[in-house]
Amino acid sequence: MNSVTQQVLNAFFYYGCISLTLALGIAALVSGLAAHLNGMLAVATLNYFVGFLSLSTAHWVYSKGKKILVCY
């Protein structure tokens, strides 16, 4: 049986990972847009790739990682 402290730490880690990954994704997409507007298409493409990859990772963690928060 998990203690309350363990559940709080699991929730903090779970939502912290999602928040940081979403922040990385949004920052990479904004950076890609800025690079695209300045004519640096290769840099923009790389930033778009990183942005969408991190957003999909955040979605995966959110959908598949909910079992971390299950109380036993």
OpenMM code with the backbone's topology and positions (N, CA, C; nanometers):
from openmm import Vec3, app, unit

residues = "MET ASN SER VAL THR GLN GLN VAL LEU ASN ALA PHE PHE TYR TYR GLY CYS ILE SER LEU THR LEU ALA LEU GLY ILE ALA ALA LEU VAL SER GLY LEU ALA ALA HIS LEU ASN GLY MET LEU ALA VAL ALA THR LEU ASN TYR PHE VAL GLY PHE LEU SER LEU SER THR ALA HIS TRP VAL TYR SER LYS GLY LYS LYS ILE LEU VAL CYS TYR".split()
positions = [
    Vec3(0.0846, -0.1183, 0.0000),
    Vec3(0.0000, 0.0000, 0.0000),
    Vec3(0.0888, 0.1241, 0.0000),
    Vec3(0.0600, 0.2160, -0.0866),
    Vec3(0.1396, 0.3380, -0.0949),
    Vec3(0.0959, 0.4372, 0.0118),
    Vec3(0.1928, 0.5043, 0.0687),
    Vec3(0.1610, 0.6054, 0.1683),
    Vec3(0.1160, 0.7331, 0.0991),
    Vec3(0.0630, 0.8240, 0.1789),
    Vec3(0.0178, 0.9523, 0.1247),
    Vec3(0.1366, 1.0294, 0.0682),
    Vec3(0.2499, 1.0226, 0.1349),
    Vec3(0.3692, 1.0916, 0.0864),
    Vec3(0.4120, 1.0368, -0.0489),
    Vec3(0.4068, 0.9061, -0.0640),
    Vec3(0.4438, 0.8451, -0.1917),
    Vec3(0.3482, 0.8875, -0.3019),
    Vec3(0.2191, 0.8950, -0.2714),
    Vec3(0.1208, 0.9388, -0.3707),
    Vec3(0.1426, 1.0842, -0.4107),
    Vec3(0.1771, 1.1694, -0.3142),
    Vec3(0.2033, 1.3107, -0.3441),
    Vec3(0.3273, 1.3238, -0.4320),
    Vec3(0.4316, 1.2490, -0.4010),
    Vec3(0.5523, 1.2529, -0.4830),
    Vec3(0.5264, 1.1997, -0.6235),
    Vec3(0.4484, 1.0948, -0.6353),
    Vec3(0.4146, 1.0417, -0.7678),
    Vec3(0.3359, 1.1433, -0.8492),
    Vec3(0.2392, 1.2081, -0.7862),
    Vec3(0.1595, 1.3087, -0.8572),
    Vec3(0.2454, 1.4280, -0.8974),
    Vec3(0.3348, 1.4705, -0.8088),
    Vec3(0.4237, 1.5824, -0.8398),
    Vec3(0.5131, 1.5482, -0.9582),
    Vec3(0.5693, 1.4279, -0.9581),
    Vec3(0.6545, 1.3849, -1.0685),
    Vec3(0.5746, 1.3733, -1.1976),
    Vec3(0.4553, 1.3161, -1.1893),
    Vec3(0.3703, 1.2946, -1.3066),
    Vec3(0.3317, 1.4271, -1.3710),
    Vec3(0.2740, 1.5174, -1.2935),
    Vec3(0.2306, 1.6450, -1.3503),
    Vec3(0.3483, 1.7372, -1.3810),
    Vec3(0.4580, 1.7239, -1.3089),
    Vec3(0.5785, 1.8009, -1.3401),
    Vec3(0.6373, 1.7614, -1.4740),
    Vec3(0.6417, 1.6317, -1.5012),
    Vec3(0.6921, 1.5852, -1.6315),
    Vec3(0.6047, 1.6349, -1.7451),
    Vec3(0.4738, 1.6291, -1.7259),
    Vec3(0.3830, 1.6758, -1.8306),
    Vec3(0.3998, 1.8254, -1.8532),
    Vec3(0.4078, 1.9027, -1.7455),
    Vec3(0.4206, 2.0483, -1.7588),
    Vec3(0.5507, 2.0878, -1.8275),
    Vec3(0.6601, 2.0263, -1.7876),
    Vec3(0.7884, 2.0598, -1.8490),
    Vec3(0.7941, 2.0183, -1.9955),
    Vec3(0.7359, 1.9045, -2.0272),
    Vec3(0.7364, 1.8598, -2.1664),
    Vec3(0.6485, 1.9488, -2.2533),
    Vec3(0.5343, 1.9919, -2.1999),
    Vec3(0.4495, 2.0857, -2.2737),
    Vec3(0.5196, 2.2191, -2.2943),
    Vec3(0.5895, 2.2668, -2.1909),
    Vec3(0.6622, 2.3937, -2.2039),
    Vec3(0.7716, 2.3833, -2.3099),
    Vec3(0.8429, 2.2714, -2.3117),
    Vec3(0.9453, 2.2508, -2.4143),
    Vec3(0.8840, 2.2489, -2.5532),
    Vec3(0.7718, 2.1807, -2.5675),
    Vec3(0.7065, 2.1726, -2.6977),
    Vec3(0.6596, 2.3075, -2.7486),
    Vec3(0.5974, 2.3846, -2.6624),
    Vec3(0.5490, 2.5167, -2.7033),
    Vec3(0.6654, 2.6089, -2.7353),
    Vec3(0.7712, 2.6044, -2.6539),
    Vec3(0.8879, 2.6891, -2.6807),
    Vec3(0.9549, 2.6515, -2.8128),
    Vec3(0.9634, 2.5229, -2.8412),
    Vec3(1.0248, 2.4797, -2.9671),
    Vec3(0.9402, 2.5206, -3.0869),
    Vec3(0.8083, 2.5133, -3.0738),
    Vec3(0.7220, 2.5553, -3.1843),
    Vec3(0.7310, 2.7055, -3.2087),
    Vec3(0.7359, 2.7838, -3.1021),
    Vec3(0.7497, 2.9292, -3.1173),
    Vec3(0.8855, 2.9632, -3.1773),
    Vec3(0.9897, 2.8948, -3.1326),
    Vec3(1.1225, 2.9167, -3.1890),
    Vec3(1.1272, 2.8760, -3.3361),
    Vec3(1.0595, 2.7685, -3.3700),
    Vec3(1.0524, 2.7270, -3.5099),
    Vec3(0.9797, 2.8283, -3.5959),
    Vec3(0.8735, 2.8863, -3.5424),
    Vec3(0.8015, 2.9894, -3.6167),
    Vec3(0.8887, 3.1122, -3.6384),
    Vec3(0.9643, 3.1516, -3.5356),
    Vec3(1.0540, 3.2666, -3.5501),
    Vec3(1.1626, 3.2380, -3.6536),
    Vec3(1.2184, 3.1184, -3.6499),
    Vec3(1.3208, 3.0827, -3.7488),
    Vec3(1.2611, 3.0764, -3.8888),
    Vec3(1.1403, 3.0275, -3.8993),
    Vec3(1.0735, 3.0195, -4.0297),
    Vec3(1.0505, 3.1593, -4.0876),
    Vec3(1.0084, 3.2513, -4.0037),
    Vec3(0.9837, 3.3882, -4.0497),
    Vec3(1.1125, 3.4603, -4.0875),
    Vec3(1.2259, 3.4177, -4.0308),
    Vec3(1.3548, 3.4777, -4.0641),
    Vec3(1.4238, 3.4068, -4.1803),
    Vec3(1.3599, 3.3080, -4.2395),
    Vec3(1.4145, 3.2427, -4.3574),
    Vec3(1.5066, 3.1261, -4.3308),
    Vec3(1.5205, 3.0845, -4.2067),
    Vec3(1.6074, 2.9710, -4.1737),
    Vec3(1.5222, 2.8440, -4.1702),
    Vec3(1.4972, 2.7881, -4.2860),
    Vec3(1.4010, 2.6791, -4.2960),
    Vec3(1.4511, 2.5494, -4.2340),
    Vec3(1.5808, 2.5232, -4.2415),
    Vec3(1.6340, 2.4001, -4.1819),
    Vec3(1.6213, 2.4043, -4.0294),
    Vec3(1.6530, 2.5185, -3.9714),
    Vec3(1.6405, 2.5342, -3.8259),
    Vec3(1.4939, 2.5269, -3.7851),
    Vec3(1.4076, 2.5882, -3.8654),
    Vec3(1.2647, 2.5856, -3.8355),
    Vec3(1.2106, 2.4434, -3.8401),
    Vec3(1.2529, 2.3667, -3.9382),
    Vec3(1.2069, 2.2281, -3.9499),
    Vec3(1.2513, 2.1457, -3.8298),
    Vec3(1.3743, 2.1647, -3.7871),
    Vec3(1.4237, 2.0939, -3.6687),
    Vec3(1.3442, 2.1332, -3.5446),
    Vec3(1.3180, 2.2622, -3.5290),
    Vec3(1.2412, 2.3077, -3.4130),
    Vec3(1.0980, 2.2556, -3.4169),
    Vec3(1.0373, 2.2527, -3.5340),
    Vec3(0.9029, 2.1965, -3.5453),
    Vec3(0.9023, 2.0490, -3.5075),
    Vec3(1.0049, 1.9766, -3.5528),
    Vec3(1.0143, 1.8344, -3.5204),
    Vec3(1.0260, 1.8136, -3.3696),
    Vec3(1.1141, 1.8898, -3.3057),
    Vec3(1.1316, 1.8777, -3.1606),
    Vec3(1.0034, 1.9172, -3.0880),
    Vec3(0.9387, 2.0227, -3.1359),
    Vec3(0.8152, 2.0681, -3.0724),
    Vec3(0.7048, 1.9646, -3.0791),
    Vec3(0.6814, 1.9095, -3.1979),
    Vec3(0.5755, 1.8100, -3.2105),
    Vec3(0.6110, 1.6798, -3.1406),
    Vec3(0.7382, 1.6448, -3.1384),
    Vec3(0.7805, 1.5253, -3.0661),
    Vec3(0.7568, 1.5410, -2.9160),
    Vec3(0.7888, 1.6568, -2.8609),
    Vec3(0.7678, 1.6761, -2.7176),
    Vec3(0.6194, 1.6856, -2.6835),
    Vec3(0.5385, 1.7436, -2.7718),
    Vec3(0.3944, 1.7461, -2.7466),
    Vec3(0.3347, 1.6058, -2.7521),
    Vec3(0.3814, 1.5246, -2.8441),
    Vec3(0.3307, 1.3873, -2.8496),
    Vec3(0.3791, 1.3062, -2.7297),
    Vec3(0.4992, 1.3353, -2.6814),
    Vec3(0.5487, 1.2683, -2.5610),
    Vec3(0.4658, 1.3071, -2.4398),
    Vec3(0.4312, 1.4344, -2.4289),
    Vec3(0.3461, 1.4783, -2.3181),
    Vec3(0.2097, 1.4107, -2.3245),
    Vec3(0.1558, 1.3965, -2.4431),
    Vec3(0.0270, 1.3278, -2.4572),
    Vec3(0.0391, 1.1811, -2.4191),
    Vec3(0.1472, 1.1171, -2.4583),
    Vec3(0.1669, 0.9770, -2.4235),
    Vec3(0.1798, 0.9592, -2.2727),
    Vec3(0.2587, 1.0460, -2.2088),
    Vec3(0.2757, 1.0364, -2.0634),
    Vec3(0.1423, 1.0587, -1.9938),
    Vec3(0.0644, 1.1544, -2.0439),
    Vec3(-0.0650, 1.1821, -1.9816),
    Vec3(-0.1613, 1.0649, -1.9975),
    Vec3(-0.1637, 1.0037, -2.1140),
    Vec3(-0.2613, 0.8973, -2.1377),
    Vec3(-0.2171, 0.7622, -2.0819),
    Vec3(-0.0899, 0.7301, -2.0909),
    Vec3(-0.0430, 0.5984, -2.0475),
    Vec3(0.0118, 0.5980, -1.9055),
    Vec3(0.0487, 0.7138, -1.8545),
    Vec3(0.1134, 0.7170, -1.7244),
    Vec3(0.0206, 0.7372, -1.6074),
    Vec3(-0.1104, 0.7334, -1.6295),
    Vec3(-0.2036, 0.7554, -1.5197),
    Vec3(-0.1975, 0.6457, -1.4147),
    Vec3(-0.1480, 0.5287, -1.4512),
    Vec3(-0.1406, 0.4206, -1.3536),
    Vec3(-0.0411, 0.4511, -1.2425),
    Vec3(0.0438, 0.5529, -1.2603),
    Vec3(0.1348, 0.5951, -1.1535),
    Vec3(0.0552, 0.6434, -1.0332),
    Vec3(-0.0601, 0.7062, -1.0608),
    Vec3(-0.1375, 0.7680, -0.9542),
    Vec3(-0.2377, 0.6744, -0.8881),
    Vec3(-0.2422, 0.5482, -0.9299),
    Vec3(-0.3412, 0.4551, -0.8762),
    Vec3(-0.3038, 0.4171, -0.7338),
    Vec3(-0.4007, 0.4264, -0.6440),
    Vec3(-0.3785, 0.3840, -0.5053),
    Vec3(-0.4009, 0.2334, -0.4946),
    Vec3(-0.3147, 0.1671, -0.4217),
    Vec3(-0.3280, 0.0226, -0.4034),
    Vec3(-0.3877, -0.0072, -0.2684),
] * unit.nanometer
topology = app.Topology()
chain = topology.addChain("A")
for resn in residues:
    res = topology.addResidue(resn, chain)
    for name in ("N", "CA", "C"):
        topology.addAtom(name, app.Element.getBySymbol(name[0]), res)
